């Protein structure tokens, strides 16, 4: 593989600095949650979508809003409710009495960053209205496909399915998300920092007052994606990814293992992480670092394993410990 030119290396470093600055800006509004912030940046690099899961009140929505405020991108928010209809998201044909014709009224999905807030509080019919948008990056209304803006990312939040009034996302919908990030409760010190900020006047509804400003735009994102695409992947690393995914299909605890699309996703996120950490090649640790968020929503537990307290994370962690690591 040829060595990168000085100009390419300089562009790559500049793009990396811009995306690293996103973390600093988001930290002005959100305390802790570094893994979730990193996951959102990785998803941007991979042209993927993110599902954020956590109990109410752990700053899932604030995290996405802070990301949007840190980017020079158009953003829209949809609050998913039980009465939300598919046309409320994708748009619909509206009759114009003056011209006696139907015209298309775009929905909020026509944006760069769509915040789908509490996506599991709306029925499956409305959830599925995002399938075409997330996979094909277009919306078809009345037989006419309409392309979405580029870049396009869905950042969805959901509460755990144990809570009342939720509809579990179907497997086809889950598979459209590149990453599923868990947003845990903060530790004691982080929670003290949160309360201290609020005591000092922090208003989560006013991110400008918190000093959050745009630090990256479409040009930075395109340069970063181009650099990630040049990140080298050896045959051994590709084999390592395949071995991990094949092991999930053979696990006695799982009724559904990771598909080849999931293997492709893991390789993609590992490349993005390798580039973010300053390397132009992927190592096994990159694969391990992104395995849980990339794969946890692509497997399905057997009922008996679930009753015994087994979790997707514990199964994947055990697989990572047993699959031979290439030298």
N, C-alpha and C positions, 0 to 999 in steps of 0.2 A: 504494500500500500504506500502511495507517495506521501511525502511529508507535506503538511499544510503550509501554504505560503504565508509570509509575514502579515500580508494584508488580511488574509482569512483568519489568522490567529488573533489579530487585533480586533476584528469585527466580532469574533466569537467571544473574546474576553469582555468586550463592551456590552454585548447582549447578556452575558452571564451576570455582569455587575448590575445591570438594570433589573433582572429578575431577582437577584439577591436583595436588592433594595426593597422589593415588595414585602419581604419579611419584616423589615424595619418599620415600614409604613403600617402594616397590619398590626404590629405589636403596639402601636399607639392606641389602638382601640380594643385589642383582644389580649388578655394576659395568658401566657402559656400556650397550649394547643399547637406547639411547633410541628408535630407530625401531621396534623390536619393542614396546616399552612403549606408544608412541603408537598403534601399530596395534591393540593390545588394547583401548585406551580407545575408539578409533574404532568398533571392532566392537561394544562395549557400547552405544554411542550408536545404532548402526544396527540393533540386534537381529540381528547377524550372527555367524558362526562364523569361527574363525581356525585356520589350519594353520601351524605353526612348523616350518621345516625347517633342519637343521644337523647337522654331524657330532657324534658323541657327546662329551659333556663341555663344551658351551658354555652350559650353564645354561638349556636350554629348559624342562625340568620345573620348575626352581627359579623361573623367571620366572612361570610360571602359578601356582605355589603362593604366591608372594609377592603376586600380584594377588588371589588368593582370600583371603589373610590380611588384605589391605587393604580388603576389602569385607565388609559385614555380610550375606553371602549364604551359603546352604547350598552346600557343595561336596563332590564325591566324585571319586575317582580310580580309573581302570581301567587296569591294566597289560595291554596287548594282547599276546597270545602266540599261537603257531600252533594251540594246542588250545582257544582261547577259543570258546565257542559263542554264537550270537545271544541265546539266553535268558539268558546270563550278564550281558548288558547291559540288555536290555529288561525282563526279569522273565518269569515263567512261572506256569502254573497248578499248584498243589500240592494233592494229595489230603489232606483232613483226615479221619482215621479216626473221630474223635468225631462229626462231623456227617454223615459219609458224603457229603461234597460237595467239589468242587474250589474252591479260593479263589486269588485272584491274589496272588502275592508280587512286589511291585515290585522292579525291578532298579536299579542305580546311576544309570541315565539319569534317574530321577525326582529331580532336583536343580536348583539354579540354575546352577551352574558345573561342567560335567563335564570333567575332565582325561582325555583319551584319550591315554595315554602310549604312544609308539611304535606308532601306529595302523597303520603299514605292515608290522608284523611278524605280522599276523593275516591269514588268507585272505580273499579278496573276499566270500565269503558272510557272514562276520561283520562285515566293514567295512560292507556294505550294510544291516545291521540298524539303522544310524544314519540312513539316508536319510529315512525317514518322520519320525523325531524332529526332524531338522534342518530339514526343509522345512515340515512340517505342525504341528510342536510337539505331537505326540501319538504314542502307541504303540498299535498294534492287536494284541491277543493274543486268539486264539480268536474273532475277528470283532467284538470289542468295543473301540472306540477309547477310550483313556484319556489325557486332557490332561496335559501336563507343566506344572510350575510356571512362573510368570512372575516375573522374567526367566529365560530359559534360553539358555545359551551353551555351545557345545562348543569347547574349546581343545585341539586335537590336536597332538601332536609326531610328527615322523618323521625318520628318518635318510635321507640320499640313497640313491636306488635302486641306486647302484653297490655298496653294501655287501651282504654275504652275508645270506641269510635274510630278505629283504624282499619284499613284494608291492606293486607299483606301484598306487596308487589309480586306479580306473576314472574315466573322464571325468565320469560322472553324479555320482560322489561328490565329485570335485574342485569341480564347479560349485556344490555346496551351501555351499562355504566362501566367505565374503565376501572374505577376504584370505588371501594366502599370504605369510608373512613369512619371510625368510631370516635366520638367526641366524649371523653370521660368527664366525670366531675373533677374539679380542680383540687390540687393538694392544698394543705392548710395555708402555706405561705402565699400561694397564688390567689387563694380566696381572700386573704387579708389584703393583698395588693388591689384586688377588684374593689373591695369596700373602701379602701383608702382613696382610690381614684374617684369613686362616686361621692365621697365626703368632700373632695376637692372641687366638685362641680362637673365631673364628666357626664355628658349627656349622650347616650348611645344613639339617639335620633339625629344628632348633629355631628357628623364625622369631620366636617370642615373645622369646627371649633376645636376638635381634638388634634388638629394639625395633620390629618391624613390628606395627602395630595397625590396626584398622578405622577408616577416615576417611570412608567414604561408604556409603550404604545404598540400599535400593529407592526411597525418596522422592527422594533426590538424583538417582538415575538417571532416574526418571520426569520430574522437572522439566527435566533436561538434554535428554531426548528431545523433550519438548514445545517447548523452545526451538529445537532443531535443525530441527524441523518447520516453524518459522516463518522459517527462513533463506531469503532470497529467491534465486530462480534466474531469470535473464533468458533470453529466447528465444535470444540469441546464445550464452550458455553452454551451453544444451541442445544447440544446433546444433554447438558445438565438441566436446562429448562424443560426439555421433553421428558426426561426421566422423572422430574418432580410431578409433572402433570399426569403422566401415565401411572404413577404411584397412587394418585388420588382415585383413579378409576379402579384400582385393585384393592383399595382400602375396605376392610370388612365393616367399618363404621359408616361408610358412605353409600347411598343408593344412587347418587349421581356424582361423577367426577368432573374434572376440568376438561372442556372441549379443546380442540385445536385452536379455536379463536381465543380461548383463555391463555393458551401457551404463547400465542402471538402477542397478546396484551402484556404478558409478563416480560417478554423480551423487550417490548417497546418501553415499558416503564423503567426497566433496568438500564437501558441505554440513556434515557433522560436523566436518571439519577447519577449515572457515571459522569455524564457531561456536567451536571450541576456541581459535582464534587471536584471538577477540574481535570478529569481524565478523558482521553479520546479513545478509550477502549473499555470493555466491560469485564469485570472480574466476578467471581462467584458471590462475593459479599454484596454486590449490587443486586443480584437476583434474590438473595435472602432478604435484603432490606425491603423489597417491594412485594414479596410473595404474599404476605398476609392481606394487605389492602387490595391487591389485584385478584386474589383467588377466593377469598372467604365467602363472597356472594355467588360464586360459580359452582359451589358444591352443595349437596343436599344430604343431610344426615338420615340414617335409618331411624325409624321410630324408637327401636329398642336402645340405640346409642344415645338418642336424645333424652330418654327417660333416665339413663344412667349418668346424665350430667355432662356428656361429651359435647364439645362445641366445635364448630368448623376451625376456629383458630388452634385448638389443641391438636386436632388431627393434622393440620398443615404443619404445625410446629414439629410434631413427631416425625412427619415425612422428611422435613428438612434435616432432621438429626440423623436419619438413616440412609438417605440417598447419598452415594459417594460423590465427594466434591472433586472436580477436576483440578489438577495441579497447574 
